[in-house]
Amino acid sequence: MARAKTFSLGDTYDGILSDLVRNGRFGTETEAVRAGIRMLADHELKIQALRRDIQAADAEIEASLGKEYATGADLLKDVMNKS
């Protein structure tokens, strides 16, 4: 079983948390905090995936596998044609 945590949010975040419960968005402050932590965890996973994609793209560029465009308009046209 998880142990209880004690922390201070500060007046601003404490007020936001109270409002979320008072307005019925969450049943308890614990539910609201859990939702916030889930959102943060999801965000971190997305950031990690983006970093992996950037590293893969950098590796392709280093291997001269990238495509050069003369202008931004040429790049945009190519991207729009692929979607």
Residue pairs with C-beta under 8 A, 6 or more apart in sequence:
9 17
17 29
17 32
17 33
18 29
20 26
20 29
20 32
21 27
21 28
21 29
21 32
25 32
26 32
26 35
60 66
67 78
69 75
69 78
